[in-house]
Amino acid sequence: MLIKAAGQQVFLFSEPGSMTALNRDLVAHNNAVETVQAVMPKSVHSRIIVIGAGPVGIRFADELLSRRPEEHVHLFGDETCLPYNRIQLSALLAGEIDRDAIDLPLPDNAQHQNFRFTSSAITAIDRDSNTVTDATGNQYRYDKLIFATGARAHIPNIPGIERQGVFSFRSLRDTESLYARILRSRHIVVVGGGLLGLEAAKGLLKFHTRVTVIQQGPHLMNRQLDEDAASLLEQEVKRLGIDIITHAGVRAIDGYEHVTSVTTRNGDIISCDTVLFCAGITPNIDLARKARLTVGTGIVVNDYLQTSDPDIYAIGECCEHQGTTYGLVNPGFEQASVAASVLADSDQQPLPRYQGSAAVSNLKVVGTRVCSLGEINELAARPFQKETRYQSPDTGEYRKLVTLKGKIVGAVGIGDWPESRRIQECLSEQPQTQPLAALSIPPQRKTVGR
């Protein structure tokens, strides 16, 4: 069946072995993947397959097609809907934006006639024949293959996890299921006090449901904030009407068929009818492992984002570079840019290398501006290391800089911080810094140094 919508050709096939569940010939963001060892001439268009239609996969396609507009790029997504921005799911849950607002734009056929999008999961990779097989049994050849498979919600293996009323919050389907549930829920326990858990908790308040956040760590957002900053954020969260329990974690989900309560690790029992897990992520590496690629926590890549197979690359939350995986979108965007440059600008010498990403969070959490850069927590005792802090009891502002031999290695702030972007630049460029100036503290205000 051929349907034309908004100038785009949409192919719908319902029979296995025809083509796929949803197949779009759309032209735009995709990349010509050329490996470092085996590079094709620019006059030859290679077949690029990208597995994963999230923000990082689409960014990679954009970056590549901006360099090589006529490249043959085939983007695969594993959901039945068109690509969307999962970062905005909490805003969708809270009713702050409409469903259409989270859609990610796909390419314009007029500009990129060799781009295709297929909504069908890739289930197998044959590295000997350079082919992939999708869920309908169709096979596709590739010259270069890009993993942008992201990550899934981490669900701990605890008693009662199978009970009705237990949810994760990672996909549009999760959001729709949760929305249907909370209309009749009286008390929801959110497991995880990171960014996603707090944003989900805020969204759930709209339905006049009691919400409790249980955080296993010592304080909220323990990977991004120090104790003082987290304390200020906790006050804001409680002011919204959300209960907070830290130093806990869930040991079991109680009930018979349905959830009736959770038991924390210290033995407390909290009555509830719904449990939402927002306790971290697990990289999607099963397909890579099945294809016999080297994997650790993620799919292991080198500085060119190549896997153990030089024709296959990995970017985003699914990849592991120098022993590190990233759970934020910005490192994925940086990796997408490097990989696209390596593949498209193969005659450039030297080829660009990915050097890792700084841990940077500059965003609003439950309406409060939060900034976190570099090294903040569990700092080793080092000579010439200094912490400079400022806190205003009047405005609730809090700022801390960590410097080593006069150079910024970490920063954290609660509230508006006009110099935060400049501090991020200093973190990358490593110039000598005047801490008090970077903290943007008026002369009459006091600081506490350590």
N, C-alpha and C positions, 0 to 999 in steps of 0.2 A: 504494500500500500504506500502511495506517495502523497504526502500532505505538504502544502506550502504554507508557511506561517512567517509573517514578518520578513518576507524576502529570503527565507532560509528553507532549504529542502530537508524535510524530516522523514526518514524511512522507518516504518514500523513493521516489525516481523514478529509473528507469534509462534511460528513453527520452529522447533529446534532444527538446526542445520541450515536454516534459511540465511539470516545474516546476524541479527542480534535483537535483543529486546527493544532497544532504542538506538538508532544509528543516525547521526547527524553529519552531513557533509558541510562543515563550517570551516571557514578559513580564518586563521589568525594565529594566535600565540603558539607556536611550537618550534622545536629546535632541530637543527640538523646535527645529529650527534656524531662527532668524529672522535676517535680515541687518540690518545697520545702516541701509542705505538703504531697504529695503522690509520693514517689520515687519508681521506679521499680528496681528490682535486675539487676545487670550488665549482668547477663546471659540471660536476657530477652530483646529482641530488640523491642523497642516501635516504633510506627508509628509517625514520625515527619513530619508535613506539615509546609512549610515556604511560606508565602504569600509575594511576592516581590522579584524580581531577579536583584535588583540593587547591587551596591558595598557592602552595609551593609548586605543584605540577603546572598550574596555569601560568604562574610567574615565569617558570622556566621556558614554557612555550612562547610567552611574550618576548622574553629576552632573546631567544634564538631567532624568532621570526623577524624581529626588528633588525637583526644582522643579515639574515638570509630569508627574505620574504617568500621565495618560491620553494622552500624546503618541503619535503613530504613528511608530514607529522601526523601521527595517529594517537589521539589521547583517549585512554580508557578510564571510565569511572565504574565503581562497583555498586552504585545505588541506582534506583529506578528513576530518579529525578535528575534534572540538569545540575551542573556544579553550583555549589553555594559556599558561602563563607561561614564555617562553623564557629568562628570567633564571635559572631554576632548572635549565636543561639540563645544566650542568656537574655539579651535585649528582646529577642522575639518572644521568649517565654514570658517576660514581664509585660509584654504588650507595648513596648516602647517603639517598635518598628513593625512594619507590615511584612508579610511573607516575601513579597517581591524584593524587598530591600536587601535580602541576604544573597540574592542571585549573583553569581560571578559571570561577567560578560564573556561570551565566547567570540571567536574571530569573525571577521567580516569576509564573506566569500569573495567579494570583489577585490580584496587586497591579497588574500592568501588562498588561492584556489586548490592547494594541495593539502589543506588541513581537514582532518576528520575527527569527529568525536563519536565514541560508541559507549553506550551505557550497558556494559556487561563485564563482569569480573574476569580477570585473567586467572586461569586455574593451573596452568602448566607452562613451563619454559623448557624448550629443547635447545641446549647450547650448541650441540653438534650441528644441527640444521639451521640454527638461528631463526627459530619460530616460536611463537607463543600460541596457546590455545585458550579460547574464552569459555564461558560457562555454557554456551550453546553448542560447543564442539567445533566452532570455526577456527581455522588456523591462519596466522598472519606472519609473514616473513619480516625480519628487521635487519638493518645493518648496525644500528646502535639502539640500545634499550636503556630507558631511564626508570629507576624505581623512585616513585614519590608516594609510597603507600602509607605514609604517616604512621599513626599509632592508634591504639584502642584504649578504652578506659581500663585501668587496672582494677580487677575485682578479686579481692582476697579469698582464699580458699578457707572459709570459716563455716561452722555449722549454721544451717538455716538459709544459706545464700540462695537456695532455690525457691524460697517461699514467695507467694504472690504478694506484691507490694514492694519488691526490691527493684530498683532502677539504676541505670547508668545515665550519663549525660554527655554524649559525645557526637551524636548524629541528629539529623532532622527527625528520623524515626523515633529516636529516644525522646526528643522534645515533644513530639506529638503524643506519644504514649504517656509521658509524664503529665502533659496538660490535661489529658482525659482523666488521669488518676486524681490530680489535686483538686478537682472540682468537688470531690466527695471525701477528701482527706481532712482530718482534724489536727494531726500532729505529724510533721515530717522531720526526720533526722537526716541531716546532711553530713556524710562522712568525708572529711577533708576540709581543712581551713586554709587552702591556697586560693589563688585568684578565681579559679572556676567554681569552687565550692561557695565562696562568698558571693560571687555574682549570681549564682543559682539561688542561694538563700534569699538574696534581695528580691529576685524575680518572683519567688514563691510567696512573698508577703502580700502581693497584690490580691491574692485569693483569700485573705483574712484567715490564713492557716498558721497555727503555731509552728515556728521553725527553730530547731536547735542544731547548731554546728558542733561536731565533735572532731577535735584536732588531736592527732597522736603526738605531735611535736610539742615543744614547750610553749610556743606562742603562734599566733596566726602568721601565715606566710613566712615560715621560719627559714626558708631558703633565700628570701629576698630582703627581709627586714631584720634589724637587730631588736633586742628586747624593748628598748624605749620606744622605737617607732611602732612596733607591734602593739604596745600598750595603748598608744594614742589611737591607732586604727581600731582596736577592740572597743574602745569607748564609743567611737562613731557607729560601729556595727550594733552594739547594744542599744544605742539611742534609737536605732530603727525598729527595735523590738525583737531582735534576734538573740536567742540565748547562746552562750559560748561555753564550751567545756574543753579545756586543754589538758595536756599530759594524760590523755585517755586512749582513744582508739576503741574499736568495736571487736569484742571477742566472739560474740555469737548473735544471731538474729533469732528471736524467740517467737513461738506461736505454733499453730498446727498447720493448717493449709495456708493461712494468711498471717502476715506480720502482726504481732501484738506488742512487742517490745524489743529492745536491744540490751545486751549485757556488755558493759565496758570492761576493759582489761583490769580495772581495779575492783570489779565485782558489782558495780552499781547497775541497777536495772532501770531503764528509761522507757516508759510506756509510749508507744507510737503506732501508727498504722501504715507508715510509708518510710522506706529507707532509700536515700539517694547517694550513690557512691561517686565522689569526685576526688578520689585519693590517688592521683597520679595516673601515668600512662604506661603502656607497654608497646614498644615499637613493633610494627607489623613486619616480621621477618620470616614467617612460615614459608612463603613462596620462594624466597631467596634460599632458605635452607634446603627446601625440596630440590632446588636447581643446583645444589652443591656449591653455592657461593660461600665464602668465608664470612661467618657471623659471630658476633659476641653478644653484647646487649642489643646492638643494632647491626646493620649490614656494614661490614668493615670497608672503608674507602681510604684511598691515598690523598695526597694534596691536590690531585686533579679530579677528585670525586669519583675515581674509577674503583670498581670492586676488584675482586680477585680475577675476574674475567675482563680483559681490557675493552671489550665491546659493550660492557654493562656498567652503568653509573647508578649512584644512589644519592638522593638529596632529601633534606627535611628531617622530620622526626624519626624516620626509619633508619637513618644512616649513623654510623659511628666513626668519628674521625679522631685519631690519636687517643683512643680510649674514652672519648667524650660523646655523649648524645645530648641533643638539645630539645627541650620541650616547649620552646617559644617559636613564634613564626618568623621573627626577624633573622635569626641564623639560617633558616631555610631559604629565605629570600636571597641572602648573601651567597649561599651555596648554589642556588639556581643561576645567579648571575655569573659565578665563576665557571660552572659547568657549561653554560651556554657559550661563554667566551672561548673556552678550551675547544669546544666542538666547532664553532662557527669561524673563529679567527685562528685557524690551525697554522697559518703561516706566520703568525706573530711569534717573535722570539725575544725574550723567553716567554713561554706560555704562562698565563696567570696561574697562581697557586692559591688554594684555600688555606689560610693560616689560623683557622679557628675564629670563634666569635666571642666578643665580650658579653658577659651576662648583664643584659640591659633591660630594665622594665621602667617605662615612663608612661603611666596610664592612670585612669581613674578606677578606683576600687570602691564599690558601693557609694559612689559620689564623692569620694575623697581622693585628691591627687596624691599619688604615690610614685616616688622615684627611687630606683635601686640600680646601682651600677657597680660591677666588679666585685672585689673582695669586701665582704661585710661581716660575716659571722665566722666563728672558730678561727680567728686570726692567730697565726703562729707568732711567737715572740721573736722579733727580729730587731737588730740594732738599727737606729735611725728611723724607726716606725713611729708614727704619731697619729692620734685621733683628735680631731677638733670638732667640738659640738656646739650647737646653738639651739635653744628651745625658748619659745615665747609662751608664757602662761596666758597671755591675753588673746592671741590669735590661734593658738594650738599648733603653730608651725614648729617643725623639728628638722634639723639638718645635721648631718655628720659627714666629715671627710676623713678618709684614711690615706695618709701619705707615707711614702717610703723614700727616704733620701730626697725629700722635697718634691716628689712626683706623685700624682694622684693614682692610687690603686683601687680605691673604692669610695662610694658615696651612697648615702641613703637620705631620703627626705619625706616628710609628711606635710602636705599643703603646697601652695604655689611656690615655685623656686625658679625665678627668672633665669638664673645662670645654669640650669641643669643641662641644657644642650651644649653650652661651652664646656662644662665639666666632662660630658661624654666625649667631646673632641679631645680634651686634655688626656683622657684615659687612653685614647688611641695614639695620640701624637707624643705623649709623655714629655711635655716641657716642664721646666721648673715652675712651681705654683706657689702663690701666696694664699694660704688656706682661708684667712679671714675675708679676703676679697672674693674668693670663690663662693663662700657661704652667703654672700650678699647681705652682710650684717651692718646696719647703720652704726656709726661710731659710738653712739650713746648706749648701745646694747652690749650686754656682757656675754662672753663665751666661756665654755668650760673645756679646757684641754686636758688630754691624758696621754 
